[in-house]
Amino acid sequence: MEFQDYELFKTKFYQLSSIDLNLYKERQMKRRITSLVSKYGFTSYCAFLEEIKRNEELYNTFLNYLTINVSEFYRNPNQWEMFATKILPGIAKRKDLANIKIWSSACSTGDEPYTVVMILNEFLPLEKINVLATDIDLEAMRKAQAGIYSSRSLKELPAKYRDKHFVKLNDDLYQVSDKVRKCVTFKQLNLLRDPYPKDVDIIICRNVLIYFTEEAKNNIFMEFNKSLAPNGILFIGSTEQIINYQKYNFKPIETFFYQKIEG
Ligand SMILES: C[S@@+](CC[C@H](N)C(=O)[O-])C[C@H]1O[C@@H](n2cnc3c(N)ncnc32)[C@H](O)[C@@H]1O
């Protein structure tokens, strides 16, 4: 079933949350929202909106559902192998890795920035590592800070990292060590609205661009370019590519990795 008041809902939801649903691919987003609104028994999007204004728990459930937090450690292992064997050693030739700034820009429950820390720790002591991790979803980042994961989230992670950096809590649950957790700074940031950090050496933006319209992605690539330090690198997801990378002053250096060219 589909309701008639989606346009009005988008406007009102923007006023409530500062999330502009116009910048997300419409068909996919509308289908997801409709299914949740129906599941809770509402007969219009705006009736649902009135309820989430009052009901904080439902508001958070909705945000969580909208933002699709699926993640895992070492997701798409080939990409991380490339990161560890080519990208980081390439940067190390021109810069001390202890001074590089890495930003995981849609970090979800933390699996991605913690993976970065574990790989960087092959090059540097943990005390010298600091990764910035941001997401629009505070709830996901709360989980990230607690650092507790089921074995399913760790299934792709090489055993050497799991054995070194996790405490086993029970048969299914693992917690990231305090030392690794201290290496990541979590902050809320909406990629469609907020200012980006500056002088970043590596931006990681995986499995979120797929939800955005072409216009929104266009803007994000331009802002990423501004956010990068000279020769900085953008790392994207395994189903993504930047077709017209020249337009944004990028050049591909490996599959899924683009380097900023000084324009
Ligand atoms: C599928 S997860 C990807 C997590 C991780 N990067 C990975 O590849 O495993 C998508 C994340 O994008 C976040 N997200 C959605 N819209 C966003 C926005 N406008 N700004 C920042 N993060 C956003 C969601 O909250 C969610 O945590």
The ligand as an SDF file (V2000), in Angstrom:
LIG
                    3D

 27 29  0  0  0  0  0  0  0  0999 V2000
   25.4720    0.4150    5.1160 C   0  0  0  0  0  0  0  0  0  0  0  0
   26.2040    1.4350    6.3360 S   0  0  0  0  0  0  0  0  0  0  0  0
   27.8930    1.4310    5.8290 C   0  0  0  0  0  0  0  0  0  0  0  0
   28.8520    1.2140    6.9630 C   0  0  0  0  0  0  0  0  0  0  0  0
   30.3290    1.0430    6.5760 C   0  0  0  0  0  0  0  0  0  0  0  0
   30.8340    2.2010    5.8730 N   0  0  0  0  0  0  0  0  0  0  0  0
   30.5140   -0.1930    5.7390 C   0  0  0  0  0  0  0  0  0  0  0  0
   30.7680   -0.1060    4.5490 O   0  0  0  0  0  0  0  0  0  0  0  0
   30.4030   -1.3000    6.3020 O   0  0  0  0  0  0  0  0  0  0  0  0
   25.6230    3.0370    5.8340 C   0  0  0  0  0  0  0  0  0  0  0  0
   25.8160    4.1020    6.8940 C   0  0  0  0  0  0  0  0  0  0  0  0
   25.5830    5.3810    6.3050 O   0  0  0  0  0  0  0  0  0  0  0  0
   25.0140    6.2200    7.2680 C   0  0  0  0  0  0  0  0  0  0  0  0
   24.3570    7.3760    6.6250 N   0  0  0  0  0  0  0  0  0  0  0  0
   23.1960    7.4320    5.9240 C   0  0  0  0  0  0  0  0  0  0  0  0
   22.9380    8.6890    5.5230 N   0  0  0  0  0  0  0  0  0  0  0  0
   23.9830    9.4460    5.9810 C   0  0  0  0  0  0  0  0  0  0  0  0
   24.2940   10.8330    5.8990 C   0  0  0  0  0  0  0  0  0  0  0  0
   23.4890   11.6810    5.2640 N   0  0  0  0  0  0  0  0  0  0  0  0
   25.4280   11.2730    6.4940 N   0  0  0  0  0  0  0  0  0  0  0  0
   26.2580   10.4130    7.1540 C   0  0  0  0  0  0  0  0  0  0  0  0
   26.0050    9.0940    7.2660 N   0  0  0  0  0  0  0  0  0  0  0  0
   24.8930    8.6120    6.6860 C   0  0  0  0  0  0  0  0  0  0  0  0
   24.0380    5.2990    7.9730 C   0  0  0  0  0  0  0  0  0  0  0  0
   23.6690    5.8100    9.2400 O   0  0  0  0  0  0  0  0  0  0  0  0
   24.8140    4.0020    8.0340 C   0  0  0  0  0  0  0  0  0  0  0  0
   25.4820    3.8730    9.2610 O   0  0  0  0  0  0  0  0  0  0  0  0
  1  2  1  0
  2  3  1  0
  2 10  1  0
  3  4  1  0
  4  5  1  0
  5  6  1  0
  5  7  1  0
  7  8  2  0
  7  9  1  0
 10 11  1  0
 11 12  1  0
 11 26  1  0
 12 13  1  0
 13 14  1  0
 13 24  1  0
 14 15  1  0
 14 23  1  0
 15 16  2  0
 16 17  1  0
 17 18  1  0
 17 23  2  0
 18 19  1  0
 18 20  2  0
 20 21  1  0
 21 22  2  0
 22 23  1  0
 24 25  1  0
 24 26  1  0
 26 27  1  0
M  CHG  2   2   1   9  -1
M  END
$$$$
